[in-house]
Amino acid sequence: MANIFYHLGLAFLGGLVLNVMPCVLPVLTLKAFYALDHAHKDRSEQRKVGLGYILGTSSAMLVFGGVVLAIRASGKAMGWGMQFQHPGFVAALIAVIVGFALNALGVFEIFVSGHQEEHEGFLGSVANGWFAAVMATPCSAPFLGAAATYALAADTPPALTLLLFATIGVGLAAPFAALSFIPALGNRLPRPGPWMETFKHLMGFSLLATAVWLFGTLARQITPNSLQLFLAFLLALSFGLWAMQRFAGLEASSFRRWSVRCVIFLALAVGWKALPLEKQTAKHEASASGEKLKWVEFDPKHIEAMLAQGKPVFLDFTADWCSSCKVNDKLFVDTEPVRAALARTGVVPIKVDMTSQDDDVKDEWLKRTGRNDLPVYVVLLPDGSMDLLPVVITSEMLVSAFERAVQKKK
């Protein structure tokens, strides 16, 4: 029982820390807007917004947990954030982000009922929670790795797996919910005013920047022809949302509003169904463009050969959709101290690109580390042991790991 509460605590803390990880930063503006917009409203409205956000994050995590259980029941395994290996998921998320951005830029409005403001507050917070939870999944964080590994383990009861995922969602929602339930915190925020319209537009552009980042991931997963057709779909989506507001706005009758919406959504659904997302046949290793560190291509036979020759191997499991991986690579991995340590110790650096689901070999090598989330940094030693580094690293940690590998070899 103590072990369960321990991992539940890790799950909550991991969800809490996710709020400051790079993958969630793009939606911080969205969260900030809702916090400012509702901070000075009546207490009941603030509580509804807070509950809506908790409902959004926890239900999204529960759905993800359910998907994990379904995949586990089929005899396969799924790691944290690995849904981003599938082009269909990445493409759908880009489309959703573009929709959120257009809404923030004022291209269209969703809610049209007589209680528009009330619905927009609660349902907007639920949608915001879902969005934040989905964007959080490609990131790992302190405490989260151990909780996710325990939740995804084959021998963990299904009910406990779902509870752990829901707890991660609650931890993710905790800071925003605190603003809704603790008046003293909300009173410290600036008062709403005309400046918020400009802030909302800036938020829309930040979401478009997020879509551009994910588009780079999709570009490495599907063929150029499929990518061009997906751009055409995004154009059709943008036009459809604009047309929905232009020809079936608030001034139109209910019949006209729903008729136009149904036609537009049906046309977009047909377009999405017909959209070919053909995977690239060629395997791509992580690009070394702009990097000074010379990575060796991932090849299990080559790794085994290096270890047989007594050379330690440094594996960097990464992906284009893993923003934490990119930040670490830039700030801590591809640095002068690390490059000098690799040259001095003779440790072989190999980058394992998990951007696409090329085959099961990389997944198997990831499982050997005991982790199922990215990033993963591990030094394999010739004696068959490994030195697994934390998710949050520094250049000094890597240098020390390389030096330990050489000392152990002696």
C-alpha positions in Angstrom: 0.0 0.0 0.0 2.9 2.4 0.9 4.4 1.7 -2.6 1.1 2.7 -4.2 0.9 6.0 -2.3 4.5 6.6 -3.1 3.9 6.3 -6.8 0.7 8.4 -6.6 2.8 11.1 -5.0 5.4 10.9 -7.8 2.6 11.0 -10.3 1.2 14.2 -8.8 4.6 15.9 -8.5 5.5 14.8 -12.0 2.3 16.4 -13.4 3.0 19.5 -11.4 6.6 19.8 -12.7 5.3 19.3 -16.3 3.9 22.9 -16.1 7.4 24.3 -16.5 8.7 21.8 -19.1 9.3 23.0 -22.7 6.5 20.9 -24.2 3.9 22.7 -22.1 5.3 26.2 -22.5 3.5 26.8 -25.8 0.1 26.5 -24.0 1.1 28.6 -21.0 -0.2 31.7 -22.8 -3.6 29.9 -23.2 -3.6 29.1 -19.5 -2.6 32.6 -18.6 -5.4 34.1 -20.7 -8.1 32.0 -18.9 -6.5 32.8 -15.5 -6.6 36.5 -16.2 -10.0 36.4 -17.8 -11.7 34.7 -14.9 -9.6 35.8 -11.9 -11.9 38.7 -10.9 -15.3 37.1 -11.6 -17.6 35.8 -8.9 -16.4 32.8 -6.8 -18.8 30.3 -8.3 -17.7 31.1 -11.8 -14.0 30.8 -10.8 -14.7 27.4 -9.2 -16.4 26.2 -12.4 -13.4 27.2 -14.5 -11.0 25.5 -12.1 -13.1 22.3 -12.0 -13.4 22.4 -15.8 -9.6 22.5 -16.1 -9.1 19.7 -13.7 -11.7 17.7 -15.6 -10.0 18.4 -18.9 -6.5 17.3 -17.8 -7.5 14.3 -15.7 -10.0 13.0 -18.3 -7.4 13.4 -21.1 -4.9 11.4 -19.1 -7.6 8.8 -18.3 -8.2 8.4 -22.0 -4.5 8.0 -22.6 -4.3 5.4 -19.8 -7.2 3.5 -21.4 -5.4 3.5 -24.8 -2.3 2.2 -23.0 -4.3 -0.6 -21.4 -5.9 -1.6 -24.7 -2.5 -1.7 -26.4 -1.1 -3.7 -23.4 -4.0 -6.2 -23.7 -3.1 -6.8 -27.4 0.4 -7.9 -26.2 2.2 -4.8 -27.3 3.7 -2.0 -25.3 3.4 1.8 -25.5 5.7 4.3 -23.8 5.0 7.8 -22.6 4.7 10.2 -25.5 5.2 7.5 -28.1 1.8 8.4 -29.8 3.8 11.2 -31.5 5.5 8.5 -33.5 2.3 8.1 -35.5 1.8 10.7 -38.3 -2.0 10.6 -38.0 -1.8 11.7 -34.4 0.7 14.5 -35.1 -1.4 15.7 -38.1 -4.6 15.7 -36.0 -2.9 17.7 -33.2 -1.5 20.2 -35.7 -5.1 20.7 -37.1 -6.5 21.2 -33.5 -3.7 23.7 -32.7 -4.4 25.7 -35.9 -8.1 25.7 -34.9 -7.3 27.0 -31.4 -5.0 29.7 -32.9 -7.7 30.9 -35.4 -10.2 31.1 -32.5 -7.7 33.2 -30.5 -7.2 35.4 -33.5 -10.9 36.1 -33.7 -11.5 34.2 -37.0 -14.4 32.3 -35.5 -16.3 31.8 -32.2 -17.6 28.5 -30.9 -20.2 29.2 -28.4 -23.6 30.7 -29.5 -26.1 29.8 -26.7 -27.9 32.3 -24.6 -25.4 31.5 -21.7 -22.4 32.0 -23.9 -20.1 33.4 -21.3 -20.9 30.7 -18.8 -20.4 27.9 -21.3 -17.3 29.4 -22.7 -15.7 29.6 -19.2 -16.4 26.0 -18.2 -16.1 24.3 -21.6 -13.2 26.5 -22.6 -11.4 25.3 -19.5 -12.1 21.7 -20.2 -10.8 22.1 -23.8 -7.8 24.0 -22.4 -7.1 21.1 -20.0 -7.3 18.6 -22.8 -5.0 20.6 -24.9 -2.4 21.1 -22.1 -2.5 17.3 -21.3 -1.9 16.3 -24.9 0.9 18.8 -25.3 2.5 17.5 -22.1 2.8 13.9 -23.2 6.0 14.3 -25.3 7.8 15.6 -22.3 9.2 13.8 -19.3 10.0 15.4 -16.0 11.5 14.7 -12.6 9.3 12.3 -10.6 7.2 11.5 -13.7 9.6 8.9 -15.2 9.3 6.6 -12.2 5.5 7.0 -12.0 5.0 6.5 -15.7 7.2 3.4 -15.7 5.2 1.9 -12.8 1.9 2.8 -14.5 2.9 1.3 -17.8 4.4 -1.9 -16.3 2.7 -5.1 -17.4 2.0 -6.3 -13.9 0.4 -3.0 -12.7 -3.4 -3.5 -12.2 -5.5 -1.7 -14.8 -7.4 0.3 -12.1 -4.1 1.5 -10.6 -2.8 2.5 -14.1 -5.8 4.7 -14.7 -5.6 6.2 -11.2 -1.9 7.1 -11.8 -2.7 8.7 -15.1 -5.6 10.7 -13.5 -3.3 11.8 -10.7 -0.8 13.1 -13.3 -3.6 15.1 -14.8 -4.6 16.6 -11.4 -0.9 17.5 -10.8 -0.8 19.2 -14.2 -4.0 21.2 -13.3 -3.0 22.1 -9.8 -1.4 25.6 -10.4 -4.3 26.8 -12.5 -6.9 25.3 -10.2 -5.2 27.0 -7.2 -5.9 30.4 -8.8 -9.6 29.4 -9.1 -10.1 28.2 -5.5 -7.8 30.5 -3.5 -9.0 34.1 -3.8 -5.8 35.7 -2.5 -3.9 34.3 -5.5 -6.4 35.5 -8.1 -6.6 39.0 -6.6 -2.8 39.4 -7.3 -3.4 39.1 -11.1 -3.8 42.1 -13.3 -7.4 43.2 -14.0 -8.9 42.4 -17.4 -9.1 45.2 -19.9 -8.8 46.1 -23.6 -5.2 45.0 -23.5 -6.4 41.4 -23.2 -7.6 41.4 -26.8 -4.0 42.1 -27.9 -2.8 39.4 -25.5 -5.3 36.9 -27.0 -4.0 37.6 -30.5 -0.4 37.1 -29.4 -1.5 33.9 -27.9 -2.9 32.8 -31.2 0.4 33.5 -32.9 2.2 31.5 -30.2 0.0 28.5 -31.0 0.8 28.9 -34.7 4.4 28.7 -33.8 3.7 25.4 -32.0 2.0 24.1 -35.1 5.1 25.0 -37.1 7.3 23.1 -34.7 5.1 20.0 -34.9 5.0 20.4 -38.7 8.7 19.9 -38.8 8.2 16.5 -37.0 5.5 15.5 -39.5 7.7 16.4 -42.4 10.2 13.7 -41.3 7.4 11.1 -41.0 5.4 11.3 -44.2 6.2 11.7 -47.9 6.5 15.2 -49.5 3.3 14.6 -51.5 1.3 13.7 -48.4 2.8 16.8 -46.7 1.6 19.0 -49.5 -1.9 17.6 -49.3 -2.0 18.1 -45.5 -1.1 21.8 -46.1 -4.1 21.9 -48.4 -6.3 20.4 -45.7 -5.1 23.1 -43.2 -6.1 25.7 -45.8 -9.5 24.1 -46.2 -9.9 23.9 -42.4 -9.0 27.6 -42.0 -11.4 28.6 -44.8 -14.2 26.4 -43.3 -13.8 28.0 -39.8 -13.8 31.5 -41.4 -16.9 30.6 -43.5 -18.7 29.3 -40.4 -18.3 32.6 -38.7 -18.9 34.7 -41.8 -22.1 33.0 -43.0 -23.5 31.5 -39.8 -22.4 33.9 -37.0 -24.3 35.0 -33.9 -26.8 37.1 -35.9 -28.0 34.1 -38.0 -30.9 31.9 -37.0 -30.3 28.6 -35.1 -31.3 26.6 -38.2 -28.8 28.4 -40.4 -26.0 28.2 -37.9 -26.3 24.4 -37.4 -27.0 23.7 -41.1 -23.8 25.6 -42.1 -21.8 24.0 -39.4 -22.9 20.5 -40.3 -22.0 21.0 -43.9 -18.6 22.4 -43.1 -17.7 19.7 -40.6 -18.9 17.0 -42.9 -16.8 18.4 -45.7 -13.8 18.6 -43.4 -14.4 15.0 -42.2 -14.5 13.7 -45.7 -11.3 15.6 -46.6 -9.6 14.2 -43.5 -10.7 10.7 -44.4 -9.3 11.0 -47.9 -6.1 12.5 -46.7 -3.1 10.2 -47.5 -0.5 10.2 -44.8 2.0 7.9 -46.4 5.0 7.2 -44.3 8.5 7.7 -45.6 10.1 4.4 -46.5 13.7 5.5 -45.9 14.9 5.5 -42.3 16.1 8.8 -40.9 18.5 9.2 -38.1 18.5 12.4 -36.1 19.9 15.2 -38.2 23.4 16.3 -37.3 23.0 19.6 -39.3 24.3 22.5 -37.2 25.7 20.1 -34.6 29.4 19.8 -33.9 29.2 16.5 -32.1 29.7 13.7 -34.6 27.1 11.0 -33.9 27.5 7.4 -35.0 24.6 5.8 -36.8 22.4 3.5 -34.7 23.1 -0.1 -35.5 22.7 -2.9 -32.9 25.5 -5.0 -34.4 27.8 -2.0 -34.4 27.0 -1.3 -30.7 27.7 -4.9 -29.8 31.0 -4.8 -31.7 32.1 -1.6 -29.9 31.3 -3.2 -26.5 33.2 -6.3 -27.5 36.2 -4.1 -28.3 36.0 -2.7 -24.7 34.6 0.7 -25.8 31.7 2.2 -23.7 28.8 3.4 -25.8 26.7 6.5 -25.0 23.1 6.2 -26.2 20.9 9.4 -26.5 17.3 8.4 -27.1 15.6 11.4 -28.7 12.8 12.5 -31.1 11.9 15.7 -33.0 8.6 15.9 -31.1 10.4 15.8 -27.7 11.1 19.4 -26.8 12.9 18.5 -23.6 15.3 16.4 -25.8 16.0 19.4 -28.1 16.6 21.7 -25.2 19.0 19.2 -23.5 20.8 18.6 -26.7 21.4 22.3 -27.3 22.3 23.3 -23.7 24.0 20.2 -22.2 24.8 17.5 -24.7 26.4 19.1 -27.8 28.7 21.3 -25.7 32.5 21.7 -25.7 33.0 19.9 -22.3 31.0 16.9 -23.5 32.8 16.8 -26.9 36.1 17.0 -25.2 35.2 14.2 -22.7 34.1 11.9 -25.5 37.3 12.5 -27.4 39.4 12.0 -24.2 37.6 8.8 -23.0 36.8 7.1 -26.3 33.1 6.7 -25.4 31.2 6.1 -28.7 28.2 8.5 -29.0 25.1 7.1 -30.7 21.8 9.0 -31.1 18.7 6.8 -31.3 16.0 8.7 -33.2 12.5 7.7 -32.0 10.7 10.4 -34.1 8.9 7.7 -36.2 8.0 4.1 -35.5 10.5 2.7 -37.9 10.7 -0.8 -36.3 10.6 -2.6 -33.0 14.4 -2.7 -32.6 14.7 0.7 -31.1 11.8 0.1 -28.8 13.5 -3.0 -27.5 16.7 -1.1 -26.8 14.7 1.5 -25.0 13.0 -1.2 -22.8 16.5 -2.4 -21.8 17.0 0.9 -20.0 13.9 0.3 -17.9 12.4 3.6 -19.1 9.5 4.2 -21.5 9.6 8.0 -21.9 12.0 10.4 -23.5 14.7 11.7 -23.2 16.9 8.8 -22.1 20.6 9.0 -21.6 22.5 5.9 -20.9 26.2 4.7 -21.0 26.6 1.0 -21.9 29.6 -0.6 -20.4 31.7 -3.5 -21.9 30.9 -5.7 -18.9 27.2 -5.7 -19.7 26.1 -3.1 -17.1 24.8 0.4 -17.8 24.9 3.8 -16.2 21.4 5.3 -16.6 21.4 9.1 -16.2 18.5 11.3 -14.9 16.0 12.9 -17.3 17.2 16.4 -16.2 20.9 16.4 -17.0 23.9 18.8 -17.1 27.1 18.6 -19.1 28.9 17.9 -15.9 26.8 14.8 -15.3 27.6 13.5 -18.8 31.3 14.1 -18.4 31.3 12.3 -15.0 29.4 9.4 -16.6 32.0 9.1 -19.4 34.9 9.2 -16.9 33.2 6.6 -14.7 32.9 4.3 -17.7 36.6 4.6 -18.4 37.6 4.0 -14.8 35.3 0.9 -14.6 36.9 -0.5 -17.8 40.3 -0.3 -16.2 
